[in-house]
Amino acid sequence: FGDLTAYMEANLYNKGDYIEYDVTIENKGTFDAKLSDIITNVKSNNEAVLITFSGYTKGETLYKETSKIIKVK
């Protein structure tokens, strides 16, 4: 992960396999921030791979010196 980037990798073998990550985002700044879209760069040749996010709303405010957890599945 970096300041604005998180890298995740998983090997899925059977139908129904999944992995779930809890990603903490934190506003260490001195002013409130607005959460925008999560951009994915999926490198999979299998169209059955589906990535979902929960725990945030696009446009939501992340207040200064606060954090929240986004679930990536």
Rosetta blueprint (number, residue, H / E / L):
1 F L
2 G L
3 D L
4 L L
5 T L
6 A L
7 Y L
8 M L
9 E L
10 A L
11 N L
12 L L
13 Y L
14 N L
15 K L
16 G L
17 D L
18 Y L
19 I L
20 E L
21 Y E
22 D E
23 V E
24 T E
25 I E
26 E E
27 N E
28 K L
29 G L
30 T L
31 F L
32 D L
33 A E
34 K E
35 L L
36 S L
37 D L
38 I L
39 I L
40 T L
41 N L
42 V L
43 K L
44 S L
45 N L
46 N L
47 E L
48 A L
49 V L
50 L L
51 I L
52 T L
53 F E
54 S E
55 G L
56 Y L
57 T L
58 K L
59 G L
60 E L
61 T E
62 L E
63 Y L
64 K L
65 E L
66 T E
67 S E
68 K E
69 I E
70 I E
71 K E
72 V E
73 K L
